[in-house]
Amino acid sequence: MAQRSSLRPADWTWADHVSHDIGVRVDDTIWVSGMVAFDPDGQIVGLGDMRAQADKTFANIAEVLALGGATLDDVVKITAWLTDMDQYAGYNDARAAAFTGRLPASATVHSPRLVRDGLLVEVEALAVLGAD
């Protein structure tokens, strides 16, 4: 039978107020819910700065993955939503900095708004452990 576990950093107080799991691991697969540039208290990091928000978003994804024994090198697919495609270069630079080993498949979509005003980027990730 498949083993399922919840992945939620203990110090992320904002995560106590959402109606979904932050990350889920089933056997060797990890799904990370749409992640944004929140600090542990739910404050936005990098207001107005796509690169800063994307850097924080990828750092948050890495933190969730670590709880499941994975790293960004295990990510096989990401989907990103950007509110301002004119700032795509900042997102792209952050993605390139985050994924220095294996590169994931990737899709980027324009979205007029995200869950909170001020957020510029949201990224969800799929990771598979042990995929060589």
C-alpha positions in Angstrom: 0.0 0.0 0.0 1.2 3.5 -0.8 2.6 5.6 2.1 1.3 9.2 2.3 2.8 11.9 4.5 2.1 15.6 5.0 5.0 18.1 4.5 4.5 21.3 6.4 7.3 23.4 8.0 6.5 23.7 11.7 7.4 27.4 11.9 5.2 28.5 9.0 2.4 30.0 11.0 0.5 31.1 7.9 0.1 27.5 6.8 -2.2 26.9 9.8 -4.8 29.0 8.1 -5.1 27.2 4.7 -7.4 24.4 3.8 -4.9 22.3 1.9 -1.6 20.6 2.5 1.6 22.5 1.7 3.3 19.4 0.4 2.4 15.7 0.1 4.7 12.8 -0.3 3.3 9.4 -1.6 6.1 6.8 -1.9 8.8 8.5 -4.0 6.7 11.3 -5.4 6.3 14.8 -3.8 3.7 17.4 -4.8 4.3 20.9 -3.5 1.2 23.1 -3.5 1.4 26.5 -5.2 4.1 28.3 -3.3 4.6 32.1 -2.9 7.2 34.4 -1.3 5.9 34.3 2.2 8.1 34.4 5.3 7.2 32.0 8.1 4.6 34.6 9.4 2.9 35.0 6.1 4.5 38.4 5.2 5.4 38.9 1.5 9.2 39.0 0.9 10.3 41.3 -2.0 7.2 43.5 -2.6 7.4 44.8 -6.1 10.5 42.7 -7.0 9.9 39.7 -9.1 13.4 38.3 -8.7 13.3 38.6 -4.9 9.9 37.0 -4.8 10.9 34.2 -7.1 14.1 33.5 -5.1 12.0 33.2 -1.9 9.4 31.1 -3.6 12.1 28.6 -4.8 13.7 28.6 -1.3 10.3 27.8 0.2 9.8 24.9 -2.2 13.3 23.6 -1.3 12.3 23.8 2.4 9.2 21.7 1.8 11.0 19.2 -0.4 13.7 18.7 2.3 11.0 17.6 4.8 10.3 14.7 2.3 14.0 13.9 1.8 14.2 15.7 -1.6 16.0 18.6 -3.1 15.4 20.9 -6.1 17.5 18.3 -8.2 14.6 15.9 -7.7 12.0 18.3 -9.2 10.7 17.0 -12.6 8.0 19.6 -13.3 7.1 23.1 -12.2 4.2 25.4 -13.2 4.5 29.1 -12.5 1.9 31.9 -12.5 3.2 35.5 -13.0 1.1 38.6 -12.6 3.4 40.7 -14.7 5.0 39.1 -17.7 7.1 42.3 -18.2 9.1 41.0 -15.2 9.6 37.5 -16.6 13.3 38.0 -16.8 13.5 38.3 -13.0 11.6 35.1 -12.6 13.7 33.3 -15.3 16.9 34.4 -13.5 15.7 33.1 -10.2 14.6 29.8 -11.8 18.1 29.4 -13.4 19.7 30.1 -10.1 17.5 27.6 -8.3 17.9 24.7 -10.8 21.7 24.4 -11.3 21.7 20.6 -11.7 18.9 18.7 -13.4 16.4 20.9 -15.1 12.7 20.4 -14.7 10.0 20.6 -17.3 8.4 24.0 -16.9 5.3 26.0 -17.8 4.7 29.7 -17.1 1.3 31.2 -17.2 0.1 34.8 -16.9 -2.4 35.4 -14.1 -3.9 38.8 -13.4 -4.0 38.2 -9.6 -2.8 35.7 -7.1 -4.1 34.9 -3.6 -2.9 38.1 -2.0 -2.3 41.6 -3.4 1.4 42.2 -3.9 2.3 38.7 -4.9 3.9 38.5 -8.3 4.7 34.8 -8.7 3.3 31.4 -7.6 5.0 28.1 -8.3 3.9 24.5 -7.8 6.4 21.6 -8.1 6.4 17.9 -8.6 9.4 15.9 -7.5 10.3 12.2 -7.9 13.0 10.8 -5.6 15.5 8.4 -7.1 14.8 9.3 -10.7 18.2 8.9 -12.5 
